[in-house]
């Protein structure tokens, strides 16, 4: 029986989900004004953690062709949606992020959390910079942006990482290949230049240690070596 996904990708998605769940819950406890999901996809955190929400507005942004089927599925399954959840469709290539968010109830100058999950690697550098500039300029100091990225070496096809060739080939076959990466060891400088402070960085090895390492030090599973996750705050 052939593998359904490239080596270590299931494990990466599991680790990423668990880590971002922890960050999402922490933001609810701190009662930040907004949590913005940039490219929400089929994310269910607003629903799964609705009983922990004490008034934080959650705005899910995504293109209509992804967001509409999700909403239809939730209605068909009669899933109760929390009052704090707002769906806002956006074409990132054609519409202003600021305009769409403000219409969805986003207020400038507030403490916010931005979750940017599984998106940056599909963008061009200008789009990444524009999004980070908006977050920096519109939110209060100390607001968080959390995102994952791939190493630039993956775009160069160096094939030095666990599962790298498999995942790159798989993504390329979809017709929507990866276009953006950050050099290994350069994330601190990358963020500082854009007005952010790095607060936590999780390499594949860090995620393995956090979520897949037994008490005797042995790993239960390995994580695909191409992705890292960043926590940072607006300075």
PAZAPA-4460 file (N, C-alpha, C; in steps of 0.05 Angstrom, whole numbers, plus 32768, in hexadecimal, padded with zeros to 4 digits):
% residues 235
    n_x    n_y    n_z   ca_x   ca_y   ca_z    c_x    c_y    c_z   seq   type   mol
   8011   7FE8   8000   8000   8000   8000   8012   8019   8000     1      X     A
   800E   802B   7FED   801E   8043   7FEB   8017   8057   8001     2      X     A
   802A   8069   8006   8026   807E   8019   8013   8093   800E     3      X     A
   8001   809E   801E   7FEF   80B2   8016   7FFC   80CE   8016     4      X     A
   800E   80D2   8029   801C   80EC   802B   803A   80E8   802D     5      X     A
   8049   80FC   8025   8066   80FB   8027   8070   80F6   8044     6      X     A
   8087   80EB   8047   8092   80E4   8061   8092   80FC   8074     7      X     A
   8087   80F8   808C   8087   810C   80A1   8073   8122   80A0     8      X     A
   8062   8122   808B   804F   8138   8089   8037   8134   809C     9      X     A
   802D   811C   809E   8018   8118   80B2   8021   8121   80CE    10      X     A
   803A   8119   80D4   8045   8120   80EE   8048   813E   80F2    11      X     A
   8050   814B   80DC   8053   8168   80DE   8038   8175   80E2    12      X     A
   8024   816D   80D4   8009   8179   80D7   7FFF   8175   80F3    13      X     A
   8003   815D   80FE   7FFB   8157   8119   8008   816A   812D    14      X     A
   8023   816D   812A   8032   817E   813C   802A   819B   8139    15      X     A
   8026   81A4   8120   801E   81C0   811B   8003   81C5   8127    16      X     A
   7FF0   81B3   8124   7FD5   81B6   812F   7FD6   81B8   814D    17      X     A
   7FE5   81A7   815A   7FE7   81A7   8177   7FF4   81C1   8181    18      X     A
   8009   81CA   8174   8016   81E3   817D   8004   81FB   8179    19      X     A
   7FF7   81FD   8162   7FE6   8214   815D   7FCD   8213   816E    20      X     A
   7FC3   81FB   8175   7FAE   81F9   8189   7FB6   8206   81A3    21      X     A
   7FCE   8200   81AC   7FD8   820B   81C6   7FDA   8229   81C4    22      X     A
   7FE3   8234   81AE   7FE6   8251   81AB   7FCB   825E   81A9    23      X     A
   7FB8   8252   819B   7F9D   825C   8199   7F8F   825D   81B4    24      X     A
   7F92   8248   81C4   7F86   8247   81DF   7F92   825C   81F1    25      X     A
   7FAC   825F   81EF   7FB9   8274   81FF   7FAE   8290   81F9    26      X     A
   7FA9   8295   81DF   7F9E   82AF   81D7   7F82   82B3   81E2    27      X     A
   7F72   829D   81E3   7F57   829F   81EF   7F59   82A4   820D    28      X     A
   7F6B   8298   821A   7F6F   829C   8237   7F76   82BA   823C    29      X     A
   7F87   82C5   822B   7F90   82E0   822E   7F7B   82F4   8224    30      X     A
   7F66   82EA   8218   7F50   82FA   820D   7F59   8310   81FA    31      X     A
   7F6A   8308   81E7   7F72   831B   81D2   7F59   8323   81C3    32      X     A
   7F5A   833A   81B5   7F43   8345   81A8   7F3B   8334   8190    33      X     A
   7F4F   832C   8180   7F49   831D   8168   7F5C   8305   8165    34      X     A
   7F52   82F0   8159   7F63   82DB   814D   7F5C   82DA   8130    35      X     A
   7F70   82DF   811F   7F6C   82DF   8102   7F7A   82C7   80F6    36      X     A
   7F6A   82B7   80E7   7F75   82A0   80DA   7F79   82A7   80BC    37      X     A
   7F92   82AA   80B4   7F99   82B2   8099   7F9B   8299   8088    38      X     A
   7F86   8294   8077   7F85   827B   8068   7F7C   8265   8079    39      X     A
   7F64   8267   8084   7F5A   8255   8099   7F56   8239   8090    40      X     A
   7F4F   8235   8076   7F4A   821A   806D   7F33   820D   807C    41      X     A
   7F38   81F4   8085   7F24   81E5   8094   7F29   81E6   80B2    42      X     A
   7F37   81FB   80BB   7F3C   81FF   80D8   7F23   81FE   80E8    43      X     A
   7F23   81F1   80FF   7F0B   81EF   8110   7F10   81F9   812D    44      X     A
   7F25   8208   8131   7F2C   8211   814C   7F16   8222   8159    45      X     A
   7F0A   8233   8149   7EF5   8244   8154   7EDE   8234   815F    46      X     A
   7ED8   821D   8152   7EC3   820B   815B   7ECC   81F9   8171    47      X     A
   7EE3   81ED   816E   7EED   81DA   8182   7EF2   81E7   819D    48      X     A
   7EF9   8201   819D   7F00   820E   81B6   7EEC   8224   81BD    49      X     A
   7ED4   8222   81B2   7EBF   8237   81B7   7EB9   823B   81D4    50      X     A
   7EBA   8225   81E4   7EB3   8228   8200   7EC9   8235   8211    51      X     A
   7EE0   823A   8204   7EF6   8248   8212   7EF7   8266   820A    52      X     A
   7EE7   826E   81F7   7EE8   8289   81ED   7ED7   829C   81FE    53      X     A
   7EE4   82B1   8207   7ED7   82C5   8219   7ED3   82E0   820B    54      X     A
   7ED0   82DF   81F0   7ECB   82F8   81E2   7EDE   82FF   81CC    55      X     A
   7EF2   82ED   81C7   7F05   82F3   81B2   7EF7   82EE   8196    56      X     A
   7EF9   8302   8185   7EEE   82FF   816A   7F01   82EF   8159    57      X     A
   7EF7   82DB   814C   7F07   82C9   813B   7EFF   82CD   811E    58      X     A
   7F12   82D7   810E   7F0C   82DD   80F2   7F1B   82C9   80E0    59      X     A
   7F0C   82B9   80D1   7F18   82A6   80BE   7F18   82B2   80A2    60      X     A
   7F30   82B5   8097   7F34   82BF   807C   7F3C   82A9   806A    61      X     A
   7F2F   82A8   8052   7F37   8295   803E   7F29   829C   8024    62      X     A
   7F33   8290   800E   7F26   8295   7FF4   7F0A   8287   7FF5    63      X     A
   7EF8   8292   7FE5   7EDC   8289   7FE6   7ED9   826C   7FDE    64      X     A
   7EE9   8262   7FCB   7EE6   8247   7FC2   7EEE   8232   7FD7    65      X     A
   7EFD   823B   7FEB   7F04   822A   8001   7EF0   822E   8018    66      X     A
   7EEA   8247   801D   7ED9   824E   8035   7EBC   8245   8031    67      X     A
   7EB1   8249   8019   7E95   8243   8014   7E8E   8225   801A    68      X     A
   7E9E   8212   800F   7E98   81F6   8015   7E9A   81EF   8033    69      X     A
   7EAC   81FC   8041   7EAF   81F8   805D   7E96   8200   806C    70      X     A
   7E8C   8218   8065   7E74   8222   8072   7E5C   8210   806C    71      X     A
   7E5A   8206   8053   7E45   81F5   804C   7E45   81DA   805B    72      X     A
   7E5D   81D0   805F   7E60   81B7   806E   7E58   81BB   808B    73      X     A
   7E60   81D1   8097   7E58   81D6   80B3   7E3A   81D9   80B6    74      X     A
   7E2D   81E6   80A2   7E10   81E9   80A3   7E03   81CE   80A0    75      X     A
   7E0D   81BE   808D   7E01   81A4   8088   7E03   8192   80A0    76      X     A
   7E19   8194   80AE   7E1E   8184   80C6   7E11   8190   80DF    77      X     A
   7E04   81A7   80DB   7DF6   81B5   80F1   7E09   81BB   8108    78      X     A
   7E21   81C4   8101   7E35   81CC   8115   7E2E   81E8   811F    79      X     A
   7E2C   81EC   8138   7E26   8206   8144   7E3F   8217   8143    80      X     A
   7E3C   822E   8136   7E53   8240   8133   7E53   8255   814A    81      X     A
   7E6A   825A   8156   7E6B   826D   816C   7E66   828A   8161    82      X     A
   7E5A   829A   8172   7E54   82B6   816B   7E6D   82C6   8164    83      X     A
   7E84   82BE   8170   7E9D   82CD   816C   7EAA   82C7   8151    84      X     A
   7EA0   82B3   8142   7EAD   82AB   8129   7EA1   82BB   8111    85      X     A
   7EB4   82C6   8101   7EAC   82D4   80E9   7EBB   82C8   80D1    86      X     A
   7EAD   82C1   80BC   7EB9   82B8   80A3   7EBC   82D0   8090    87      X     A
   7ED3   82D4   8085   7ED8   82EA   8072   7EE7   82DF   805A    88      X     A
   7EDA   82DF   8043   7EE8   82D5   802B   7EFA   82EB   8020    89      X     A
   7F10   82E3   8014   7F23   82F6   8009   7F32   82EA   7FF2    90      X     A
   7F37   82F9   7FDE   7F4A   82F2   7FC9   7F63   8303   7FCF    91      X     A
   7F77   82F5   7FD9   7F8F   8303   7FE3   7F9D   8312   7FCC    92      X     A
   7F99   830A   7FB3   7FA5   8317   7F9C   7F96   8330   7F93    93      X     A
   7F7D   8332   7F9B   7F6C   8347   7F90   7F61   835A   7FA5    94      X     A
   7F5F   8351   7FBE   7F52   8361   7FD3   7F65   836A   7FE9    95      X     A
   7F5E   8380   7FF6   7F6F   838A   800C   7F69   837B   8025    96      X     A
   7F7E   8370   8031   7F7B   8362   804B   7F6F   8374   8060    97      X     A
   7F78   838D   8060   7F6D   83A0   8074   7F4F   83A4   8070    98      X     A
   7F47   83A9   8057   7F2B   83AE   8052   7F19   8397   805A    99      X     A
   7F22   837F   8053   7F12   8367   8059   7F10   8362   8078   100      X     A
   7F26   8366   8085   7F26   8361   80A2   7F15   8376   80B1   101      X     A
   7F18   838F   80A9   7F08   83A4   80B6   7EEA   839F   80B2   102      X     A
   7EE2   8396   809A   7EC6   8390   8095   7EBD   8378   80A6   103      X     A
   7ED0   8367   80AD   7EC9   834F   80BE   7EC9   8356   80DC   104      X     A
   7ED0   836F   80E3   7ECF   8376   80FF   7EEA   837A   810C   105      X     A
   7EFF   8378   80FC   7F1A   837C   8107   7F1E   8399   810F   106      X     A
   7F2A   839E   8127   7F2F   83B9   8130   7F4D   83BD   8132   107      X     A
   7F57   83D2   8126   7F74   83D8   8127   7F7C   83DF   8144   108      X     A
   7F96   83D9   8149   7FA2   83E1   8163   7F9B   83CF   817A   109      X     A
   7F91   83B7   8175   7F89   83A5   818A   7F9D   838D   818C   110      X     A
   7F9D   8380   81A4   7FAC   8368   81A7   7FA0   8352   8197   111      X     A
   7FB0   8345   8186   7FA5   8331   8173   7FB9   831A   8170   112      X     A
   7FAE   8304   8167   7FBE   82ED   815F   7FB8   82E7   8142   113      X     A
   7FCD   82E5   8131   7FCA   82DD   8116   7FD6   82C1   8112   114      X     A
   7FC5   82AE   8109   7FCF   8293   8103   7FD0   8291   80E4   115      X     A
   7FE8   828A   80DA   7FED   828A   80BD   7FF8   826E   80B7   116      X     A
   7FE6   825B   80B4   7FED   823F   80B4   7FED   8233   8097   117      X     A
   8004   8229   808F   8005   821C   8075   8001   822E   805D   118      X     A
   800A   8247   805F   8005   825B   804A   801E   8268   803F   119      X     A
   8031   8270   804F   8047   8281   8046   8056   8274   802E   120      X     A
   8059   825A   802F   8069   824D   801A   805D   824F   7FFE   121      X     A
   8043   8256   7FFD   8036   8258   7FE3   8035   8275   7FD9   122      X     A
   803F   8288   7FE8   803E   82A4   7FE1   8058   82AD   7FD4   123      X     A
   8057   82C5   7FC9   8070   82D2   7FC0   807B   82E3   7FD7   124      X     A
   8094   82EB   7FD6   809F   82FA   7FED   8091   8314   7FF2   125      X     A
   8087   8322   7FDD   8078   833B   7FE0   805F   8336   7FF0   126      X     A
   8050   8321   7FEB   8037   831B   7FF9   803D   8315   8017   127      X     A
   8053   8307   801C   805A   8301   8038   8060   831C   8046   128      X     A
   8070   832D   803A   8077   8347   8046   805E   8358   804A   129      X     A
   804D   8359   8037   8034   8369   8039   8023   8360   8051   130      X     A
   8021   8346   8054   8010   833C   806A   801D   8342   8085   131      X     A
   8037   833E   8087   8045   8345   80A0   8044   8363   80A6   132      X     A
   8046   8373   8091   8044   8390   8095   8028   8398   80A0   133      X     A
   8013   838C   8095   7FF9   8391   809F   7FF6   838A   80BC   134      X     A
   8000   8372   80C4   7FFE   8369   80DF   800D   837C   80F2   135      X     A
   8025   8384   80EA   8036   8396   80FA   8028   83B1   80FD   136      X     A
   801C   83BC   80E8   8012   83D7   80E9   7FF6   83D9   80F5   137      X     A
   7FE7   83C3   80F5   7FCB   83C5   80FD   7FC5   83BA   8119   138      X     A
   7FD8   83AB   8124   7FD3   839F   813E   7FE5   83AB   8154   139      X     A
   7FDC   83A7   816D   7FEB   83B2   8184   8005   83A4   8188   140      X     A
   8019   83B3   8193   8032   83A6   819A   802E   838E   81AC   141      X     A
   803B   8379   81A6   8038   8360   81B5   8025   834C   81A8   142      X     A
   8016   8356   8193   8005   8343   8185   8017   832E   8177   143      X     A
   800C   8316   8174   801B   82FF   816A   8014   82F9   814D   144      X     A
   8028   82F0   813E   8024   82E3   8125   8033   82C8   8126   145      X     A
   8025   82B3   8120   8031   8298   8120   802D   828D   8104   146      X     A
   8043   8283   80F8   8042   8278   80DD   8056   8262   80D9   147      X     A
   8051   8252   80C6   8065   823E   80BE   8071   8246   80A3   148      X     A
   8089   823C   809E   8097   8242   8086   80A9   822A   807E   149      X     A
   80B3   822A   8066   80C6   8216   805D   80E1   8223   805A   150      X     A
   80F6   8213   805B   8111   821D   8057   8115   8224   8039   151      X     A
   8124   8239   8034   812A   8241   8018   8138   822A   8009   152      X     A
   8147   821A   8017   8156   8204   800A   8143   81F1   7FFC   153      X     A
   812A   81EF   8007   8116   81DD   7FFA   810F   81E7   7FDE   154      X     A
   810D   8201   7FDB   8107   820D   7FC1   811E   8209   7FAD   155      X     A
   8136   8206   7FB8   814E   8201   7FA7   8151   81E3   7FA1   156      X     A
   8140   81D3   7FAB   8140   81B6   7FA6   815A   81A9   7FB0   157      X     A
   8164   81B1   7FC7   817D   81A6   7FD2   8179   8189   7FDC   158      X     A
   8160   8183   7FE3   8159   8167   7FEB   816A   815D   8002   159      X     A
   816E   816E   8016   817F   8166   802D   816F   815F   8046   160      X     A
   8155   8162   8044   8144   815F   805C   8132   8147   805A   161      X     A
   812A   813C   8071   8119   8124   8072   80FF   812A   8064   162      X     A
   80F9   8119   8050   80DF   811B   8041   80DD   8132   802E   163      X     A
   80F3   8141   802A   80F2   8159   801A   80EA   8154   7FFD   164      X     A
   80F7   8142   7FEF   80F0   813D   7FD3   80D4   8134   7FCF   165      X     A
   80CA   8123   7FE1   80AF   8119   7FDF   809A   812F   7FE1   166      X     A
   809D   8140   7FF5   8089   8155   7FF9   808B   816A   7FE3   167      X     A
   80A3   8171   7FDA   80A6   8185   7FC5   8099   817B   7FAB   168      X     A
   809E   8162   7FA5   8092   8156   7F8C   8074   8155   7F8E   169      X     A
   806A   814E   7FA6   804D   814C   7FAA   8040   8167   7FA7   170      X     A
   804B   817C   7FB3   8040   8196   7FB1   8042   81A0   7F94   171      X     A
   8058   819B   7F87   805B   81A5   7F6B   8046   8199   7F58   172      X     A
   803F   8180   7F5D   802B   8173   7F4C   800F   817F   7F4E   173      X     A
   800A   818D   7F64   7FF0   8199   7F67   7FEC   81B2   7F55   174      X     A
   8002   81BB   7F4A   8001   81D3   7F39   8002   81ED   7F49   175      X     A
   8006   81EB   7F63   8007   8202   7F75   801F   81FF   7F87   176      X     A
   8037   8201   7F7A   8050   81FB   7F88   8058   8210   7F9C   177      X     A
   806D   8209   7FAC   8078   821C   7FC0   8088   8231   7FB3   178      X     A
   8087   824A   7FBE   8095   8260   7FB2   80A4   8271   7FC6   179      X     A
   80A1   826D   7FE0   80AD   827D   7FF4   80BA   826C   800A   180      X     A
   80D2   8274   8012   80E0   8267   8028   80F2   827A   8036   181      X     A
   80FC   8272   804D   810F   8282   805D   8128   8271   8062   182      X     A
   813F   827D   805F   8158   826E   8063   815A   8263   8080   183      X     A
   8165   824C   8082   8169   8240   809D   817B   8252   80AD   184      X     A
   8172   8259   80C5   8182   826A   80D7   817D   8288   80D3   185      X     A
   816B   8290   80C0   8167   82AC   80BB   814C   82B7   80C5   186      X     A
   813D   82A6   80D3   8122   82AF   80DB   8122   82C7   80EE   187      X     A
   8135   82C8   8101   8136   82DE   8114   813B   82F8   8105   188      X     A
   814E   82F8   80F3   8154   8310   80E3   813C   8318   80D1   189      X     A
   8130   8304   80C5   8118   8308   80B4   8102   8317   80C3   190      X     A
   80FD   830E   80DB   80E7   831B   80EB   80EF   8336   80F5   191      X     A
   8108   8339   80FE   8111   8353   8109   810F   8369   80F4   192      X     A
   8117   8362   80DB   8115   8376   80C6   80F9   837F   80C0   193      X     A
   80E5   836F   80C8   80C9   8375   80C2   80B9   837F   80DA   194      X     A
   80C8   8384   80F0   80BA   8390   8108   80AF   837C   811B   195      X     A
   80BA   8363   811B   80B0   834E   812D   80C7   8344   813E   196      X     A
   80C0   8338   8155   80D3   832B   8166   80CD   830E   8167   197      X     A
   80E1   82FD   8162   80DE   82E0   8163   80DB   82D8   8181   198      X     A
   80C6   82C9   8187   80C2   82BF   81A2   80C5   82A1   81A4   199      X     A
   80C0   8292   818F   80C5   8275   818F   80C8   826C   8172   200      X     A
   80D8   8258   816F   80DD   824C   8154   80DF   822E   8157   201      X     A
   80CF   8220   8146   80CE   8203   8148   80D8   81F7   812D   202      X     A
   80EF   81EB   812E   80F9   81DC   8117   80EC   81C1   8117   203      X     A
   80EF   81B1   8101   80E4   8196   8101   80EF   8186   8119   204      X     A
   8108   8189   8120   8114   817B   8137   8106   8184   8151   205      X     A
   8101   819D   8153   80F3   81A8   816B   80D8   819C   816E   206      X     A
   80C9   819A   8158   80AE   818F   8158   80AF   8171   815E   207      X     A
   80C2   8163   8154   80C5   8147   815A   80C9   8143   8178   208      X     A
   80DB   8153   8184   80E1   8151   81A0   80C9   8158   81B1   209      X     A
   80B9   816C   81A9   80A2   8175   81B8   808B   8162   81B7   210      X     A
   8086   8155   81A0   806E   8146   819C   8072   8128   8197   211      X     A
   808A   811F   818F   808D   8104   8187   80A5   80F6   8194   212      X     A
   80AF   8101   81AA   80C5   80F4   81B8   80BC   80E7   81D1   213      X     A
   80C3   80CE   81D5   80BC   80BF   81ED   80CE   80C7   8204   214      X     A
   80C6   80BE   821C   80D5   80C6   8234   80F2   80BB   8233   215      X     A
   80F7   80A6   8224   8112   809B   8222   8123   80A9   820D   216      X     A
   8117   80BD   8200   8126   80CD   81EC   8122   80C3   81CF   217      X     A
   8116   80AC   81CC   8112   80A2   81B1   80F9   80AF   81A4   218      X     A
   80FB   80B3   8189   80E5   80BF   817B   80D1   80AA   8172   219      X     A
   80B7   80B1   8176   80A2   809F   816C   809F   80A2   814E   220      X     A
   80A0   80BB   8144   809D   80C0   8128   80B0   80D7   8120   221      X     A
   80B7   80D9   8107   80C6   80EF   80FD   80B4   8104   80EE   222      X     A
   80BD   811D   80EE   80AE   8132   80E1   80BC   813B   80C8   223      X     A
   80AD   8140   80B3   80B9   814A   809A   80CB   8162   809F   224      X     A
   80E2   8162   8093   80F7   8176   809B   80F5   8191   808D   225      X     A
   80E0   8196   807E   80DF   81AE   806E   80D3   81C7   807C   226      X     A
   80C2   81C3   8090   80B3   81D9   809C   80BC   81E0   80B8   227      X     A
   80B9   81FA   80BE   80BD   8204   80DA   80A5   8215   80E1   228      X     A
   80A2   8219   80FB   808C   822A   8105   8098   8240   8117   229      X     A
   808D   8258   8113   8097   8270   8120   8082   827D   8131   230      X     A
   8089   8286   8149   8079   8298   8159   8087   82B2   815B   231      X     A
   8079   82C8   8157   8086   82E2   8159   8072   82F7   8162   232      X     A
   807C   830E   816B   806A   8323   8174   8072   833D   8167   233      X     A
   805E   834F   8165   8062   8369   815A   8072   8379   816E   234      X     A
   8087   8386   8166   8098   8396   8178   808B   83B1   817D   235      X     A
***
